[in-house]
Amino acid sequence: MSDGHTGLSNTQVNQGESGNFKLVLSYLKQSTGQAEFVIHATSNALYGLGFQPDQFLSKIGFTAYHGECPFLQDHCFYHVMAQTQQSFDGMEHFTQTQAIHNSFKELAEEMHHLFMLFQQEEDTLNKIGLKASRQSVFGQPIQIEIQETDIPLWVNDVKFPQLRELEAQRGVLQKEIDQLNQFLPLLYGTGSALETAVIHTLKFLGLA
């Protein structure tokens, strides 16, 4: 099991912060050819009483790292966000990888707000003599699968004008097809499927 730090190389690829929380996203390559996107998090705030940042990070699914984190120059909490079975140069140019970066940035921006919500919950439960159950916000690491046939994002900037035009037409046609498909249950549907189709029809005709 990965400790989020040990491998052939571990490179910082993104960072963010909110409130007293600092987060780093690293790309950890393993000797097996696999790689991981790892979130490293820490907070320099300590409160005299009540819910602490370290408790919060553990509660939402981070694991304490007992060595020295090369990115946060101190102890950190880490979580393996995503894994890929093969690592190769240029992975950052694919949609799947960009989605990881987007999710990380959103988490980093909302970390302080999330902490305040958990702190409020903890304080409220303590007042009434209850204890919150463990509420990890993370599931299993996302599995990134990039195929040789996948198109890098940079290709969108150099596509032939004719191809761009055809893709735009396809988008419009697909939208029209999806809209018309909503009416098909009028021909065969019963129950809720038929009711939904009738509602779509009335809205389309401007009668609802």
C-alpha positions as a LaTeX table, in Angstrom:
\begin{tabular}{lrrr}
\hline
Residue & $x$ (\AA) & $y$ (\AA) & $z$ (\AA) \\
\hline
Met1 & 0.00 & 0.00 & 0.00 \\
Ser2 & 1.35 & 3.42 & $-0.99$ \\
Asp3 & 2.40 & 5.88 & 1.70 \\
Gly4 & 1.84 & 8.77 & $-0.72$ \\
His5 & 5.52 & 9.76 & $-0.68$ \\
Thr6 & 7.83 & 6.86 & $-1.57$ \\
Gly7 & 8.54 & 5.95 & $-5.21$ \\
Leu8 & 10.82 & 6.59 & $-8.17$ \\
Ser9 & 9.89 & 10.26 & $-8.19$ \\
Asn10 & 7.36 & 12.53 & $-6.52$ \\
Thr11 & 6.69 & 15.85 & $-8.24$ \\
Gln12 & 4.46 & 18.74 & $-7.23$ \\
Val13 & 1.96 & 19.45 & $-10.01$ \\
Asn14 & $-0.56$ & 21.76 & $-8.30$ \\
Gln15 & $-1.15$ & 23.65 & $-5.08$ \\
Gly16 & $-3.85$ & 25.60 & $-3.29$ \\
Glu17 & $-4.89$ & 26.96 & 0.07 \\
Ser18 & $-7.87$ & 28.33 & 1.97 \\
Gly19 & $-7.90$ & 29.71 & 5.48 \\
Asn20 & $-5.09$ & 28.05 & 7.39 \\
Phe21 & $-5.01$ & 24.97 & 5.17 \\
Lys22 & $-2.30$ & 24.39 & 2.57 \\
Leu23 & $-2.64$ & 21.64 & $-0.02$ \\
Val24 & $-0.31$ & 20.22 & $-2.64$ \\
Leu25 & $-1.10$ & 17.78 & $-5.43$ \\
Ser26 & 1.85 & 15.55 & $-6.35$ \\
Tyr27 & 2.45 & 13.00 & $-9.09$ \\
Leu28 & 4.11 & 9.91 & $-7.61$ \\
Lys29 & 5.71 & 7.44 & $-10.02$ \\
Gln30 & 6.33 & 3.83 & $-8.95$ \\
Ser31 & 8.89 & 1.31 & $-10.24$ \\
Thr32 & 6.00 & $-0.84$ & $-11.51$ \\
Gly33 & 5.10 & 1.80 & $-14.10$ \\
Gln34 & 2.04 & 2.83 & $-12.14$ \\
Ala35 & 1.56 & 6.35 & $-10.83$ \\
Glu36 & $-0.60$ & 8.17 & $-8.32$ \\
Phe37 & $-1.96$ & 11.65 & $-7.82$ \\
Val38 & $-1.59$ & 12.37 & $-4.11$ \\
Ile39 & $-3.07$ & 15.22 & $-2.08$ \\
His40 & $-0.88$ & 16.49 & 0.76 \\
Ala41 & $-2.53$ & 18.73 & 3.34 \\
Thr42 & $-1.56$ & 20.57 & 6.51 \\
Ser43 & $-2.67$ & 23.47 & 8.67 \\
Asn44 & $-0.53$ & 25.76 & 10.82 \\
Ala45 & $-3.47$ & 26.69 & 13.09 \\
Leu46 & $-3.94$ & 25.34 & 16.61 \\
Tyr47 & $-7.00$ & 26.03 & 18.72 \\
Gly48 & $-6.95$ & 26.01 & 22.51 \\
Leu49 & $-10.15$ & 24.05 & 22.80 \\
Gly50 & $-12.45$ & 22.18 & 20.48 \\
Phe51 & $-12.13$ & 20.55 & 17.10 \\
Gln52 & $-8.59$ & 20.71 & 15.67 \\
Pro53 & $-7.48$ & 20.79 & 11.99 \\
Asp54 & $-5.57$ & 17.50 & 12.39 \\
Gln55 & $-8.72$ & 15.83 & 13.72 \\
Phe56 & $-10.65$ & 17.23 & 10.78 \\
Leu57 & $-8.18$ & 15.94 & 8.19 \\
Ser58 & $-8.23$ & 12.45 & 9.73 \\
Lys59 & $-12.01$ & 12.47 & 9.92 \\
Ile60 & $-12.60$ & 13.29 & 6.26 \\
Gly61 & $-10.26$ & 10.54 & 5.06 \\
Phe62 & $-6.66$ & 11.80 & 5.08 \\
Thr63 & $-3.90$ & 9.63 & 6.56 \\
Ala64 & $-1.17$ & 11.06 & 8.79 \\
Tyr65 & 2.33 & 10.78 & 7.32 \\
His66 & 4.95 & 10.40 & 10.03 \\
Gly67 & 7.96 & 11.33 & 7.92 \\
Glu68 & 8.96 & 14.75 & 6.58 \\
Cys69 & 6.80 & 15.82 & 3.66 \\
Pro70 & 9.00 & 17.25 & 0.86 \\
Phe71 & 6.25 & 19.66 & $-0.22$ \\
Leu72 & 4.99 & 21.06 & 3.07 \\
Gln73 & 8.34 & 20.91 & 4.97 \\
Asp74 & 6.60 & 19.39 & 7.95 \\
His75 & 4.33 & 16.54 & 8.85 \\
Cys76 & 1.38 & 16.23 & 6.51 \\
Phe77 & $-1.79$ & 14.29 & 5.94 \\
Tyr78 & $-2.14$ & 12.62 & 2.56 \\
His79 & $-4.74$ & 10.95 & 0.39 \\
Val80 & $-4.21$ & 9.04 & $-2.87$ \\
Met81 & $-6.71$ & 10.79 & $-5.12$ \\
Ala82 & $-6.20$ & 8.87 & $-8.36$ \\
Gln83 & $-4.16$ & 6.05 & $-9.84$ \\
Thr84 & $-3.06$ & 5.13 & $-13.33$ \\
Gln85 & $-1.69$ & 1.81 & $-14.50$ \\
Gln86 & 0.85 & 3.41 & $-16.79$ \\
Ser87 & 2.83 & 6.61 & $-16.57$ \\
Phe88 & 4.08 & 8.41 & $-19.64$ \\
Asp89 & 5.21 & 11.89 & $-20.67$ \\
Gly90 & 2.37 & 14.13 & $-21.74$ \\
Met91 & $-0.30$ & 12.72 & $-19.43$ \\
Glu92 & $-1.13$ & 16.26 & $-18.36$ \\
His93 & $-2.55$ & 16.94 & $-21.82$ \\
Phe94 & $-5.54$ & 14.60 & $-21.46$ \\
Thr95 & $-9.05$ & 15.35 & $-20.23$ \\
Gln96 & $-8.88$ & 12.66 & $-17.53$ \\
Thr97 & $-5.85$ & 14.31 & $-15.93$ \\
Gln98 & $-7.34$ & 17.79 & $-16.17$ \\
Ala99 & $-10.40$ & 16.53 & $-14.27$ \\
Ile100 & $-8.12$ & 15.52 & $-11.38$ \\
His101 & $-6.60$ & 19.00 & $-11.28$ \\
Asn102 & $-10.02$ & 20.64 & $-11.35$ \\
Ser103 & $-11.29$ & 18.50 & $-8.47$ \\
Phe104 & $-8.16$ & 19.26 & $-6.46$ \\
Lys105 & $-8.49$ & 23.01 & $-6.94$ \\
Glu106 & $-12.14$ & 22.92 & $-5.86$ \\
Leu107 & $-11.24$ & 20.95 & $-2.75$ \\
Ala108 & $-8.40$ & 23.33 & $-1.90$ \\
Glu109 & $-10.66$ & 26.37 & $-2.26$ \\
Glu110 & $-13.39$ & 24.86 & $-0.06$ \\
Met111 & $-11.22$ & 23.21 & 2.59 \\
His112 & $-11.58$ & 25.97 & 5.20 \\
His113 & $-15.34$ & 26.17 & 4.63 \\
Leu114 & $-15.61$ & 22.40 & 5.01 \\
Phe115 & $-13.60$ & 22.56 & 8.23 \\
Met116 & $-15.92$ & 25.21 & 9.66 \\
Leu117 & $-18.95$ & 23.02 & 8.90 \\
Phe118 & $-17.38$ & 20.01 & 10.62 \\
Gln119 & $-16.30$ & 22.17 & 13.55 \\
Gln120 & $-19.85$ & 23.48 & 13.96 \\
Glu121 & $-21.22$ & 19.94 & 13.86 \\
Glu122 & $-18.69$ & 18.77 & 16.45 \\
Asp123 & $-19.46$ & 21.67 & 18.79 \\
Thr124 & $-23.21$ & 21.12 & 18.51 \\
Leu125 & $-22.97$ & 17.39 & 19.19 \\
Asn126 & $-20.69$ & 17.97 & 22.19 \\
Lys127 & $-23.25$ & 20.32 & 23.72 \\
Ile128 & $-25.93$ & 17.62 & 23.60 \\
Gly129 & $-23.62$ & 14.81 & 24.69 \\
Leu130 & $-23.29$ & 13.01 & 21.36 \\
Lys131 & $-20.29$ & 12.06 & 19.25 \\
Ala132 & $-20.07$ & 12.30 & 15.47 \\
Ser133 & $-19.43$ & 9.12 & 13.53 \\
Arg134 & $-16.52$ & 8.89 & 11.06 \\
Gln135 & $-17.53$ & 10.62 & 7.82 \\
Ser136 & $-14.83$ & 10.14 & 5.22 \\
Val137 & $-15.59$ & 12.30 & 2.21 \\
Phe138 & $-13.26$ & 10.29 & $-0.02$ \\
Gly139 & $-14.03$ & 7.07 & $-1.81$ \\
Gln140 & $-11.56$ & 4.75 & $-3.47$ \\
Pro141 & $-8.89$ & 6.39 & $-5.68$ \\
Ile142 & $-10.12$ & 7.31 & $-9.14$ \\
Gln143 & $-8.74$ & 4.96 & $-11.79$ \\
Ile144 & $-7.36$ & 6.91 & $-14.75$ \\
Glu145 & $-7.33$ & 4.97 & $-18.01$ \\
Ile146 & $-5.83$ & 6.75 & $-21.00$ \\
Gln147 & $-5.84$ & 4.82 & $-24.27$ \\
Glu148 & $-3.53$ & 5.32 & $-27.24$ \\
Thr149 & $-6.58$ & 6.37 & $-29.28$ \\
Asp150 & $-7.49$ & 9.19 & $-26.85$ \\
Ile151 & $-6.95$ & 12.69 & $-28.23$ \\
Pro152 & $-4.79$ & 15.14 & $-26.21$ \\
Leu153 & $-6.46$ & 18.45 & $-25.32$ \\
Trp154 & $-3.93$ & 20.52 & $-27.30$ \\
Val155 & $-5.21$ & 18.96 & $-30.53$ \\
Asn156 & $-8.39$ & 21.04 & $-30.17$ \\
Asp157 & $-6.33$ & 24.16 & $-30.91$ \\
Val158 & $-4.99$ & 22.85 & $-34.24$ \\
Lys159 & $-8.03$ & 21.07 & $-35.70$ \\
Phe160 & $-9.00$ & 21.69 & $-39.31$ \\
Pro161 & $-11.71$ & 24.39 & $-39.59$ \\
Gln162 & $-13.96$ & 21.94 & $-41.47$ \\
Leu163 & $-13.69$ & 19.44 & $-38.61$ \\
Arg164 & $-14.58$ & 22.13 & $-36.06$ \\
Glu165 & $-17.66$ & 23.03 & $-38.12$ \\
Leu166 & $-18.80$ & 19.40 & $-38.39$ \\
Glu167 & $-18.35$ & 18.87 & $-34.65$ \\
Ala168 & $-20.44$ & 21.97 & $-33.94$ \\
Gln169 & $-23.17$ & 20.64 & $-36.24$ \\
Arg170 & $-23.02$ & 17.27 & $-34.49$ \\
Gly171 & $-23.56$ & 18.96 & $-31.15$ \\
Val172 & $-26.67$ & 20.75 & $-32.40$ \\
Leu173 & $-28.04$ & 17.58 & $-34.02$ \\
Gln174 & $-27.41$ & 15.50 & $-30.88$ \\
Lys175 & $-29.30$ & 18.05 & $-28.80$ \\
Glu176 & $-32.27$ & 17.85 & $-31.17$ \\
Ile177 & $-32.16$ & 14.04 & $-31.15$ \\
Asp178 & $-32.11$ & 13.93 & $-27.35$ \\
Gln179 & $-35.06$ & 16.32 & $-27.22$ \\
Leu180 & $-37.14$ & 14.27 & $-29.66$ \\
Asn181 & $-36.29$ & 11.04 & $-27.83$ \\
Gln182 & $-38.15$ & 12.44 & $-24.83$ \\
Phe183 & $-41.40$ & 12.14 & $-26.81$ \\
Leu184 & $-40.99$ & 8.48 & $-27.81$ \\
Pro185 & $-42.73$ & 7.06 & $-24.69$ \\
Leu186 & $-45.93$ & 8.59 & $-26.12$ \\
Leu187 & $-45.84$ & 5.66 & $-28.57$ \\
Tyr188 & $-45.20$ & 2.82 & $-26.15$ \\
Gly189 & $-44.90$ & 4.07 & $-22.57$ \\
Thr190 & $-47.15$ & 3.49 & $-19.59$ \\
Gly191 & $-47.25$ & 4.81 & $-16.06$ \\
Ser192 & $-44.61$ & 7.35 & $-15.04$ \\
Ala193 & $-42.70$ & 7.06 & $-18.35$ \\
Leu194 & $-45.84$ & 8.11 & $-20.24$ \\
Glu195 & $-46.60$ & 10.89 & $-17.77$ \\
Thr196 & $-43.09$ & 12.30 & $-18.13$ \\
Ala197 & $-43.37$ & 12.23 & $-21.94$ \\
Val198 & $-46.70$ & 14.08 & $-21.78$ \\
Ile199 & $-45.15$ & 16.76 & $-19.56$ \\
His200 & $-42.24$ & 17.18 & $-22.01$ \\
Thr201 & $-44.71$ & 17.47 & $-24.88$ \\
Leu202 & $-46.81$ & 20.11 & $-23.13$ \\
Lys203 & $-43.68$ & 22.13 & $-22.28$ \\
Phe204 & $-42.47$ & 21.82 & $-25.91$ \\
Leu205 & $-45.82$ & 23.15 & $-27.13$ \\
Gly206 & $-45.78$ & 25.94 & $-24.56$ \\
Leu207 & $-48.86$ & 24.59 & $-22.78$ \\
Ala208 & $-47.18$ & 23.87 & $-19.42$ \\
\hline
\end{tabular}
